[in-house]
């Protein structure tokens, strides 16, 4: 991925990376790509494809009930204080949907 494409992707995600961050991210992506290429060397000829992650049927009885945890609740005033753009009620963000 070249620098311009990386900067466009970062901009689309509302990031403004420095050149140092871009260099570090490209190095990381390169190492990930190198490790993923090792998967191509694995012989999967005799491996049966899986239709599900587990052969067992999912039992919803084993799932826990949802319990609201207010310990991590963020106050509206604190949230708005940590944004660069906001009005009295909402965080203001850049439009991120490109219309065709």
C-alpha positions in Angstrom: 0.0 0.0 0.0 1.5 3.3 -1.0 1.6 6.4 1.1 -1.2 8.2 -0.8 -3.6 5.2 -0.5 -2.8 4.9 3.2 -3.4 8.6 3.8 -6.7 8.4 2.0 -7.8 5.4 4.0 -6.7 7.1 7.3 -8.7 10.3 6.2 -11.8 8.2 5.4 -11.5 6.8 9.0 -11.1 10.3 10.3 -7.5 9.9 11.3 -4.6 12.3 10.7 -1.5 10.1 10.9 2.0 11.5 11.0 4.6 10.3 8.6 6.2 8.2 11.4 2.8 6.5 12.1 2.4 5.8 8.4 5.8 4.2 8.2 5.2 2.1 11.3 1.8 1.0 10.0 3.2 0.0 6.7 5.9 -2.0 8.4 3.2 -3.7 10.5 1.0 -4.5 7.4 4.1 -5.9 5.6 4.9 -8.2 8.5 1.2 -9.4 8.7 1.2 -10.0 4.9 4.4 -12.0 5.3 2.9 -14.2 8.0 -0.3 -14.7 6.1 1.6 -16.0 3.1 2.9 -18.8 5.3 -0.7 -20.1 5.3 -0.5 -20.7 1.6 2.2 -23.4 2.3 -0.2 -25.5 4.3 -1.6 -28.5 2.5 -5.3 -28.6 2.9 -6.1 -31.3 0.4 -7.4 -33.9 3.0 -9.2 -31.4 5.2 -13.0 -31.4 5.2 -14.5 -27.9 5.0 -16.5 -26.8 8.1 -20.0 -25.6 7.8 -20.0 -24.3 11.4 -17.3 -23.3 13.9 -18.6 -26.1 16.1 -20.2 -29.4 15.2 -22.4 -29.1 18.4 -25.8 -27.4 18.2 -26.0 -24.1 20.0 -28.1 -24.3 23.2 -29.4 -20.9 24.2 -30.0 -22.2 27.7 -26.2 -22.0 28.2 -26.1 -18.3 27.5 -26.2 -15.8 30.4 -28.9 -13.2 30.8 -27.9 -9.7 29.8 -27.2 -7.5 32.8 -26.8 -3.8 32.4 -23.5 -2.6 34.0 -23.6 1.1 34.8 -20.1 1.0 36.2 -18.7 2.1 32.8 -21.4 4.6 32.0 -20.0 7.9 30.5 -21.8 11.1 31.5 -22.9 13.2 28.6 -21.0 16.2 29.8 -17.8 14.2 30.0 -18.3 12.8 26.5 -18.9 16.3 25.0 -15.9 17.7 26.9 -13.7 15.2 25.1 -14.8 16.0 21.6 -13.3 18.6 19.3 -16.7 19.6 17.8 -20.0 19.5 19.6 -23.1 21.5 20.4 -25.2 21.3 23.6 -26.5 17.9 22.9 -24.5 16.1 20.2 -21.0 15.3 19.0 -20.5 16.8 15.5 -18.7 14.6 13.1 -17.6 14.8 9.4 -20.0 13.1 7.0 -18.5 9.7 6.2 -20.9 8.3 3.6 -19.9 9.0 0.0 -22.9 9.4 -2.2 -22.7 7.8 -5.6 
